[in-house]
Amino acid sequence: MVKDLSKAYKEAGVDIDKAASFVKSIKEIAKSTYIKGVISDIGLFGGMFKLDTTDLSSPVLVSSADGVGTKLKLAFELNKHDTVGIDLVAMNVNDIVVHGARPIFFLDYLAMGKLDIEVAQEIIKGIAHGCEMSGCALLGGETAELPSFYNEGEYELSGFCVGVVDESKIIDGSSIGVGNVLIGIGSSGVHSNGFSLIRKIVRDTNTSLDERIDDSGKTLGELLLTPTKIYVPTILNLIRDFDIHGMAHITGGGFFENISRILPRGVKAKIDFYSFEKPPIFHWLKEKGNLSWDEMLSIFNCGVGMVLVVRKKDVEDILARLAGLKEKAWVIGEILKNEDDSDVVEIYF
């Protein structure tokens, strides 16, 4: 008789046979994201990538790590798990592409109290889809079963990506100067920030996630779970032909914190509040949360998920390119001299 070697672990709440079965089931999902350079398969101790540097004179690796945050709570409540993986990839790849880096591979960490293969596969499919949109490979990751650590039906999701850029083409904001123009590229919604406040607003106002708050035909829950926009293809297209002086991914901290991160000393960004569209979800959050627009702009993207700082002479051509890429975009401000060390991001109403 064959002894069940995993019996004791199963009794403790961890099913290593199920975990092994899950790894096998996602191999084909991961393979759909493979790009040139992947030389390993899912299931090894580490993912392997052979970096081709033939077109790079001085390659620099750029990396980022992030999670989805409490947006996951809505996924649990609505039992919808096929989009949070896209959020996970987006939050990472958008952070490295602002430096001019092309994402090359991604790894995820998924932890559950009890492994639910069906839910886990939906999550991984979303991650793979995000990787495909970003042009990077899902190289590996970790799926952990942690009994009694998470509530039933809940999980944690995080990950990191690595990209590459030629050192001479790194974009870090250091060349931003007076007279440069700010272009905002539209977001897909609230993306993956501010959900602790969003959930509080929903709870405090006793609003159903099935309620419709605009004429989009989508429920509030569907609007909130709209995945974070992945800007990688658009940004790589732009930096191929235009001189971009700086870029800011508008995440937690909104306009004030994220734009200030890329501004060199001696300059400030002046932004026209009325220059860009604010989708209905942001008006709803402002009203129901009794928030000012200053507060909104310090927490949410308010309709602008990516900000570019460019030369004035390139503005019309960049806007035309963005329109051709089906992106909503607006001139939202300019770079001025900061003579008195005042706030480096000013929004005018």
C-alpha positions in Angstrom: 0.0 0.0 0.0 1.3 3.4 -1.0 1.7 5.7 2.0 0.1 9.1 1.8 3.2 11.2 2.5 1.3 14.5 2.5 -1.4 13.3 5.0 0.0 15.2 8.0 0.4 18.4 6.0 -3.2 18.1 4.7 -4.5 17.7 8.2 -2.7 20.9 9.0 -4.5 22.6 6.2 -2.0 22.5 3.3 -2.6 20.4 0.3 0.8 20.1 -1.5 -0.7 17.7 -4.1 -3.3 20.3 -5.1 -0.6 23.0 -5.2 1.5 20.8 -7.6 -1.6 20.3 -9.7 -2.2 24.0 -9.9 1.4 24.8 -11.0 0.9 22.3 -13.8 -2.4 23.9 -14.8 -0.9 27.4 -15.2 2.1 26.4 -17.3 0.3 26.9 -20.6 -1.1 30.3 -19.3 2.4 31.4 -18.5 3.8 30.2 -21.9 1.4 32.4 -23.7 3.4 35.4 -22.4 6.9 34.1 -23.2 9.0 36.4 -25.3 12.5 36.0 -26.7 14.9 35.5 -23.8 12.9 33.2 -21.6 14.9 30.0 -21.2 13.1 28.3 -18.3 9.7 26.9 -17.6 7.2 27.4 -14.7 8.0 24.9 -11.9 11.8 25.4 -11.5 13.2 27.1 -8.4 13.9 30.3 -10.3 12.9 31.9 -13.6 15.6 32.4 -16.2 15.9 35.1 -18.7 18.7 35.6 -21.2 19.0 39.4 -21.8 19.8 40.4 -25.3 21.9 43.6 -25.1 22.9 43.9 -28.8 20.9 47.0 -29.3 21.9 48.6 -25.9 25.2 50.3 -25.4 24.9 50.4 -21.6 21.9 48.4 -20.4 20.4 49.3 -17.0 17.8 47.1 -15.3 14.8 48.9 -13.8 12.6 47.1 -11.3 9.4 47.7 -9.3 7.3 45.9 -6.7 3.7 46.5 -5.8 0.4 45.0 -5.0 -3.3 45.6 -5.6 -4.2 46.8 -2.1 -7.7 46.8 -0.7 -9.2 46.8 -4.1 -9.0 43.0 -3.5 -11.8 43.4 -0.9 -14.2 44.3 -3.7 -13.1 41.3 -5.8 -13.8 39.1 -2.8 -17.2 40.7 -2.3 -18.2 40.5 -5.9 -16.6 37.1 -6.5 -14.8 38.5 -9.6 -11.2 37.7 -9.9 -10.3 38.0 -13.6 -9.2 41.7 -13.5 -7.1 42.1 -10.4 -4.2 40.4 -12.1 -4.2 43.1 -14.7 -4.2 45.7 -11.9 -1.2 43.9 -10.4 0.9 44.0 -13.6 -0.2 47.6 -14.4 0.9 49.0 -11.1 4.4 47.6 -11.7 5.0 48.1 -15.4 3.6 51.6 -15.4 6.1 52.5 -12.7 9.1 51.4 -14.7 8.0 52.6 -18.2 8.1 56.2 -16.9 11.9 55.8 -16.8 11.9 54.7 -20.4 12.3 51.0 -19.4 10.8 48.2 -21.5 9.4 45.5 -19.2 10.9 42.1 -19.9 9.6 39.8 -17.1 7.2 39.7 -14.2 6.8 37.5 -11.2 3.8 37.2 -8.9 3.0 36.2 -5.3 -0.4 34.8 -4.5 -1.3 33.6 -1.0 -4.6 32.0 0.1 -5.7 30.4 3.3 -6.9 27.4 1.3 -6.0 27.1 -2.4 -9.0 27.5 -4.6 -7.7 26.4 -8.0 -10.6 28.0 -10.0 -10.1 31.4 -8.4 -6.3 31.2 -8.6 -6.5 30.3 -12.3 -8.7 33.4 -12.9 -6.2 35.6 -11.2 -3.2 34.1 -13.1 -5.1 34.5 -16.4 -5.5 38.2 -15.5 -1.8 38.5 -14.8 -0.9 36.8 -18.0 -3.2 39.1 -19.9 -1.5 42.1 -18.3 1.9 40.7 -19.2 0.8 40.2 -22.8 -0.4 43.8 -23.0 2.9 45.0 -21.6 5.1 42.8 -23.9 6.7 41.0 -20.9 6.9 37.4 -19.8 5.3 35.9 -16.8 8.5 34.2 -15.7 7.4 32.6 -12.5 6.1 33.3 -9.0 4.9 31.8 -5.8 1.5 30.4 -4.8 1.3 29.9 -1.0 -1.3 28.1 1.0 -1.5 29.6 4.5 -4.2 28.0 6.7 -5.8 30.3 9.3 -3.8 33.3 8.0 -6.5 34.6 5.6 -10.3 34.6 6.0 -12.1 32.1 3.8 -12.4 33.4 0.2 -9.7 36.0 0.7 -6.1 36.2 -0.7 -3.1 38.5 -1.0 -1.7 39.4 -4.4 1.6 41.2 -5.1 4.4 41.0 -7.7 7.4 42.7 -9.3 8.7 43.3 -12.7 12.1 44.0 -14.3 12.7 46.1 -17.4 15.7 47.4 -19.3 16.7 50.7 -20.7 19.9 52.1 -22.3 21.6 54.3 -19.7 21.7 57.2 -22.2 17.9 57.0 -22.6 16.9 56.9 -18.9 14.1 59.4 -18.2 14.3 60.7 -14.6 13.0 64.3 -14.9 16.5 65.9 -14.5 16.1 67.6 -17.9 12.7 69.2 -17.1 13.0 73.0 -17.4 11.0 76.2 -17.5 8.6 76.4 -20.5 8.0 72.6 -20.7 4.4 71.5 -21.1 2.5 68.9 -19.1 0.3 66.4 -21.1 -2.1 64.2 -19.2 -3.2 60.8 -20.6 -6.6 59.6 -19.5 -7.1 56.8 -17.0 -9.5 53.9 -17.2 -11.1 54.8 -13.8 -9.9 54.9 -10.2 -7.2 52.3 -11.0 -5.8 50.7 -7.8 -5.4 53.4 -5.3 -7.6 54.9 -2.6 -9.7 51.9 -2.0 -9.6 52.1 1.7 -11.4 55.4 1.4 -13.6 54.2 -1.4 -14.8 51.3 0.6 -15.5 53.6 3.6 -17.5 55.9 1.4 -19.6 53.0 0.0 -20.1 51.6 3.5 -20.9 55.0 5.2 -23.4 55.9 2.5 -24.9 52.4 2.5 -24.6 52.3 -1.3 -25.1 48.9 -3.1 -22.3 47.8 -5.4 -25.1 46.9 -7.8 -26.3 50.5 -8.0 -25.7 52.5 -11.3 -24.3 55.9 -10.7 -23.9 57.1 -14.3 -25.2 56.3 -17.8 -22.4 53.8 -18.7 -24.7 50.9 -18.0 -22.2 49.5 -15.5 -22.8 49.0 -11.8 -20.8 50.8 -9.2 -18.9 47.5 -8.5 -18.1 47.1 -12.2 -16.8 50.6 -12.4 -14.6 50.2 -9.3 -13.2 46.9 -10.5 -12.3 48.3 -14.0 -8.6 47.3 -14.2 -5.8 49.8 -14.1 -4.8 51.1 -17.6 -1.5 49.7 -18.9 0.4 52.6 -20.6 3.4 50.6 -21.7 2.6 50.3 -25.5 1.7 54.0 -25.7 4.8 55.2 -23.8 7.2 53.0 -25.7 5.7 54.3 -29.0 6.2 57.9 -27.9 9.7 57.7 -26.5 10.8 56.0 -29.8 10.2 59.3 -31.7 9.9 62.1 -29.1 12.1 63.6 -26.4 10.1 63.1 -23.2 11.7 65.0 -20.3 9.8 63.4 -17.5 6.8 61.1 -16.7 4.7 60.5 -13.6 2.5 57.6 -13.0 -0.4 59.0 -11.0 -1.0 56.5 -8.2 -1.3 56.8 -4.5 -0.7 60.5 -3.5 -2.4 61.7 -6.6 -1.1 64.7 -8.6 0.7 66.4 -5.8 3.0 63.6 -4.6 3.7 61.9 -7.9 4.4 64.9 -10.1 6.7 66.4 -7.5 8.8 63.2 -7.5 10.2 64.0 -11.0 10.7 67.8 -10.7 14.2 69.1 -10.3 15.0 71.9 -7.9 14.0 75.4 -9.0 10.9 74.6 -11.0 7.2 73.9 -10.3 4.3 72.5 -12.2 1.2 74.7 -12.7 -1.8 72.6 -13.6 -5.2 73.9 -14.9 -7.9 72.0 -13.1 -10.4 72.5 -15.9 -8.1 71.3 -18.7 -9.0 67.6 -18.4 -12.1 65.4 -18.0 -13.1 63.9 -14.7 -15.2 60.8 -15.2 -18.4 60.5 -13.3 -17.0 58.0 -10.7 -14.8 60.8 -9.4 -17.7 63.3 -9.1 -19.6 60.6 -7.2 -16.7 59.9 -4.8 -16.3 63.7 -4.2 -20.0 64.2 -3.4 -20.6 61.0 -1.4 -17.3 61.4 0.5 -17.8 65.1 1.2 -14.3 65.8 -0.2 -12.8 68.9 -1.8 -11.2 68.7 -5.2 -7.8 69.4 -3.5 -8.4 66.3 -1.4 -9.5 64.3 -4.4 -6.4 65.3 -6.4 -4.2 64.3 -3.5 -5.7 60.8 -3.4 -7.0 59.8 -6.8 -5.9 60.2 -10.4 -9.2 62.0 -11.2 -9.1 60.9 -14.8 -5.4 61.4 -15.6 -3.3 58.2 -15.1 -0.1 59.4 -16.7 1.6 62.8 -17.0 4.2 63.6 -19.6 6.6 66.6 -19.4 7.6 67.6 -23.0 9.0 70.4 -25.0 6.5 73.0 -26.1 7.4 72.5 -29.8 6.5 68.8 -29.6 3.1 69.2 -28.0 0.9 69.2 -31.1 2.7 66.2 -32.7 2.5 64.2 -29.4 -1.2 64.9 -29.0 -1.7 63.8 -32.7 0.2 60.6 -32.0 -1.8 60.0 -28.8 -5.1 60.5 -30.7 -3.9 58.0 -33.3 -3.3 55.5 -30.5 -6.9 56.1 -29.3 -5.7 57.7 -26.1 -7.6 60.6 -24.4 -5.0 63.3 -23.7 -4.9 67.0 -22.8 -2.5 69.8 -22.2 -2.9 70.2 -18.5 -0.2 72.6 -17.4 3.2 74.0 -17.7 6.6 74.2 -15.9 7.4 77.5 -14.3 10.3 78.9 -12.3 10.0 78.3 -8.6 11.5 81.4 -7.1 10.5 81.1 -3.5 10.6 77.3 -2.8 6.8 77.2 -2.7 4.7 74.1 -3.4 6.2 72.4 -6.4 2.8 71.3 -7.8 0.1 74.0 -7.9 -3.4 73.4 -9.3 -5.4 76.4 -10.3 -9.2 76.3 -10.2 
